[in-house]
Amino acid sequence: MATAELRLPLSVDQARDALSTALTDLGFTVTPTASGSLDVSRGSLGTTLVAGAFAGQDMHVRFDVHFSGVPEGTLASFEHSAAGGFFKGGAIGAVKAGDVVREAAHSAGVRLAERGQLVGVPPVAPPAASGADAATPPVPPPYAPGAQGYPGAAQGYPGAAQATAADGTSLAPYPAPPASDRTNVVAIVAIILGFLFPIGGIVAGAVALAQVKRTGEKGRGLAIGGIIAGSVLTVLYILAAIGLFIFSVFVGATAASGESGSSTDPFAPPVPSESGGVSIAPDDPAPGDPYALLVGECLDDLSSGFVGDENFVDCAAPHTYEVFSTFAAADGAFPGDDALSQAAFTGCDAAFEGFVGIPYGDSTLDWEFVAPTEQTWSDGDRSISCLLYDPAGEVSGTLEGSAR
């Protein structure tokens, strides 16, 4: 159903080009279609989805212009879907969308009349087509129609160069919008959303600033306040989310560490469970300190998994292990097998090259370790000993400085 109509004393193709130029000058985006009509749109769809009917001139409006031949030349029919305006801005949006189309037809008709390309007079503009909701600024005298029609030449409007005041000075055909005592509605929405829905406050504030600049309405401070409040709260929400995530990771790692009886450091690297070691048997201590092995001592294969007095052998005789480093674990509560294994890996790797003469990665030799058990820890055992061995079998003599 046509919302407005214009009659042009031109062919269909000429009318289409003339009207396309006029609508483009008015700020609309015009796209010819395969059927010969014009697809016309204005405003931001994203802004409209946020602000709805309060988007003002930024409200997204789309309509079609169809052309047909008539005795006078060409009839241009402006048609739009009221349902589209309703879905974008409710009942208010549907009314405003219709007003924009009627105002577009009126303003385009004014421009065509100035060029002598209009039959009759332009359609009457909607009553509310002024300020923020108008497609273009209202046309002042001498362009406004009088009771007897439009003055000027060629049955249309006089050009801008003919518009003069009584004193001979030129009149601007499209003056800047006057200042308004009304507060911009979107600016009010922006300051509210800035505290309740920060992202919405930022978007609405940007929309309000653009509208205030065009219409001269009040509310610039409210719009800026909505943007600032929305930005600050958005940053705070992001920081809070990051802090909560880090806290949950820390608590989860600590809980898992406590359940496994391992080190209380949640960021300590895991130690493979198959990495083995042997323990000192508390009931069968070695000579001297029952929980300490001395560098240079040699042991047999320790098939029982415990170090006893009978396991010590002369290094000149065939043996399996040779002690190449001994150090003490940090005192305190029993840290758990994984933590002691990690300490052994760090300490024994550091001592390997100094004893053998080449890095562990270049050597054919390997090592194991002796660490306290929870039982020997309670008796004061803190010694971790590193045992060097040849995977190929028993050796005779020391491996110190062998560079193997």
N, C-alpha and C positions, 0 to 999 in steps of 0.2 A: 504494500500500500504506500503510495507516494506521500511523503511528508511535506514537500514543497516542489514547485515547478517554476522553470524559467523558459521563456520563449525567445529564441535568438533568430535574427534575420540572416542566417547562415546555413550552409550545407551541414550535414551531419558531421562530416570530418572536420570542417572548420569550427563548428560549435564545440566539438570534443576538445580540440586544441585550445580554443579560447578559454573554455571553462577549466581545463586542466591547469593553464597558466594562472588564472585567477585564484584557484584554490591553493596552488603551490605558494603564491605570494601571501596568502593568508596563513601559512604555516602548516598546511596539511601535507601529508604524504600521498601522492596520487600515482596509481599504477593502472595502466590500461589492461583490460582483460581480453581474452580471445573472442568473447561474444560482442565486443565493441563498447562495453560499458566502462566506467571508471570505478576502481576500488580505492576508496578514500579513507584515511585514518589519521588520528592525532592522539598524542598523549602517551603515557608509559603504562604498559600492562602490569609491570612489576609494582609500580607505585599504586596503581588502582587496586591490586589484590591486597595491599597493606591498608590503604586509607579509604578504599571504597568510594562512595559518593563524595567524601570530604576531600578528594584529590583535586577538586576544582578544575582548572584548565589542564592539569596533568592527568585527569581522568581519561582512560583509554576509550575512544569512540571510533566506531567504524561504520561506514555506510556506503551505498552504491549510487552511482548516477547513471541512469539509462537514457538513451537517446532514441527519438523516433521522429519521422518526418511529419510535418503539419503544413497547412497552407502558408503560414507566415515564414516558414523555414524549418526550424528544428525545435522540438520540445525536449527539455532536459528535466527528468524526474528524479528527485532526491528520495531515496528509500533507505530505511534502516530497520533493524530488528529490535523491537522493544524488549524482547526476551534477553538479548545480549546485554543491554544496559541494566536490566534487573539483576542478572547473575553477577555482574561486576559491582553493583552498588545498591541493590535492593530497589524498592519502589522509588526512592529519591534518585537513584542512579538511572532508572528507566526514564524518568521525567527529564533529568538533566541531559541525557543522551539525545532525546528528541529536541530539546532546546538548542543544543549545539548544532544539530543538522539544520534546523530552521534558520539559525543565525548564520550558518555557513552559506545557505542559499541566499539569504538577504545580503550579506557582505559581498558575495561573489556577484550578485545582481547589481550592486552599487558600482563595482569596478567595471562590469560590462557596460553599464549605462554610461559611465564616463567616456567609454570608447565608442559609443554609438552602436553597441552590439546587443542591445536588449530591446525587445518589443514590449511596450507597456512599462509598468513600474516593477521594481523588485518586490518579492514577498515581504510582508510585514515581519519585523523581527519579534521574537518572543519578549514578553514584558520583562523577564528577569535577565535578558541578555546584556548585561553590563558588568563591569568590574571583573572579578576572578572567573566568572562563569561564561563570559562572552568569548566567542571565537576570535573576534578582533575588537579593538576599542570602538565605542559608538561613534558614528559619523556625525560631526557637528554641522551646524549651518555654515556655508550655504548648501550643504549636501543633503540635509534632511528634507523629506518631501513636505510640501505645503498642501493646503486644501485644494489648490488647483493643479496639483501634480508637481513635477520637478522643473525648476527653472533651468535655463541654460540652453545650449545648442544641441542639435541632433537628437531631440527627444530623449535626452539622457542627462547625465550629470556633467557640469563643467569640469574641466581638468583642474589639477591643483594650481597651475599657473594662473587660472582665472579667478581663484578664490582670494578676494581682497576685502579688507575692512573698509569702513567709511573714510578713514584717514589715509587710505592708499597703501597701507602696510599689508604684507602677505599674511595669509592665515594658514597655519599648519593643518592639513586635512586630518591627521590622526594624532591628537595630543597625548602626552603621557597621562596615565591614570592619576586622578587627584588623590590626595591623602584621605584616609578613611578613619573614622573614630571606632570602627568595628574591629574587634580582636579576631585574628585568624583562628578558625576552629581547629585546623590541623595542628597549630602551635600548641593549643591547649591539650590536645590529644598527645602530642609529643612529650610534654613535661610529665604527664601521668604515666605514659608507657615507659619513660626513661627509668622510673623506679620499679614498675611492675613487670615489664618485659623489655629489658635493655635494648635488644636488637631492634624491636619495634620503635623504641624511642629515638634511636639513631636515624632510622629510615624516615619516620614521620617528621623529625626535626629538619632533615634535608629538604623534604617536600615543602614544609611550611616556609622555610627560608626562601625558596624559589617563588612561592605564591606571594609572600609579603613584598618581595622586591617588585613584582609585577603590579600588584593591586594597591600598594600603599597602606595596607591594613597594619594594625598593631599586632604585636606578638613575636617580634624578632628575638627578644630576650628569652621568651618562653621556649622558642624553637632551639636556641643555642643551649639553654639549660637542659632540654630533653636530650640533645646530642651529648653534652658533657656527662650528665648522669648515666645515660646508657653506656657510654664508653668506659667510665670508671667502674661501674658495676660489672660490665662484661669482663674487664681485666681481672677484677677481684674474683669473679666466679671461675675463671680459667685457672688462676693461681690456687684457689681452694680445691679445684678438681685435681690439679697436679699434686698438691700436698696430700690429699686423701689417698691418691693412688700410691704415692711413695710410702705413706704410713701403712697401708694395707699390705704392700710387698714386704716391708720390714717386719711387721707382726707375723705374717705368714711364714717368713723364713726363720724367725726366731722360734716359732712354735714347732716347725719341722725339725729344727736343730735340737730343741729340748727333747722331742720324742725319740730321736735317734741316739741321744747320749753323746753327741759329738761336740765339737768346739762351739762356744757361745757366739762366735763371730759369724753372723748370717751371710757374710760375703766371702768366707773362706772357700777356696775351690774344692770340689769333691775329690775324695781319694778312692781309687778303685778298690772294691771290697776283696778282689782276689790277691791284692798285694800282701804278701805274707811277711811274717816275722816269727821269731822264737822268743820264748820267755824264760826268765831265770827261775828255776824251781826253788821256792823258799825253803824247802826242807833239805835241800842238797846244795848248799852254797859253794861258790868257787873260793879259792884261797884268798885271804885278806878280806876286802870289802865284799860282802856276799852279793851285792847288787851292781857291781861294777866290773867290767872287763877292761883289760889293759891293752893298749895298742902294741901290736907285735905278738900277742898270744895266738896260738893256733888250736883249732877244735876239729873233732871228727864230724861225721855227717849229721849228728843231732837227730837221729831218726825218731826219737821220742817227742821232739818239739820243745824240750826243755834243756837248759844248760845245767849240767851237774858236774861234780868234781871229776868223774871218770871221763868226761868229754875232752879234757885238756890233754894235748899231745905236744911232743917236741916238734918244732917247725921243720927240723931237718928230716923228720920222718914223713911218710905220705900222710896228708891231711886234706880236709875239705875246705875249712874256713880259716881266714886270718883276720884278726881285728885290725882295722886300719883307721878307726876314729871312735872316740867316746866323748859324749857331751851330756849335759844335764838338761832335762826339761824344766820349764818354768814351774815354780812352786805354786801351790794352791790346791783347790779341789780337783779331783780326778777329771781330766778334760775329755776322756773318751778315747776309744781306739782310733777313730778317724783322725782326731787332732794329733795324737802321738805319731800316727803314720805320716801325716803331713810334715810334722817336725823332722821326722827321720829322713824323708825324701829331700827336704831342704838341706839339712846338715850333711848327710852322706854324699849327696851330689857335689856339694861344695868342697868336701875333703878328698874326693876320688882322684882328681887330677894331680893334686899335690903329693899323694902317696904312690900312685901307679906311674905317673910321669906323662900321661896323655889324657885328653878328655874322655869322658865316659862314652860319648858317641863314636869315638874312633877305636875303642878297646874291644877286645874279644872276651874280656872278663866281665863279671857281673857281681852284684852284691845283694845282701839281705840285711836285716837289722834285728836287734834285740831291744825290746821296749818293756816297760813295767806293765803288769796287769793291775786290775783294780785292787786285787788283794795285796800285791807287793807295794803298791802305791801307798796304801794305808800304813805299811810298815816303814815308810820313808824312802822307798825306791824312786829315784828320779833319773837314773842313768839310761841313755840311749846309746847303743853300740852298733857300729857298722862292720859287717862281716864280708870280706872279699872272697870270691871263689871263682874257679874256672869251670864253666859249664861242660867242658870236655871230660872232666874227671879230676881225681886227686892230683895234688902237686907236692913236690918236696922242696924245702927251702922257702925263703920269703919271696913274696911278689912285689915288695917295695922297690920302686924304681925300675920295674921290669919293662915298662913301656909296651905292654902287650894289649 
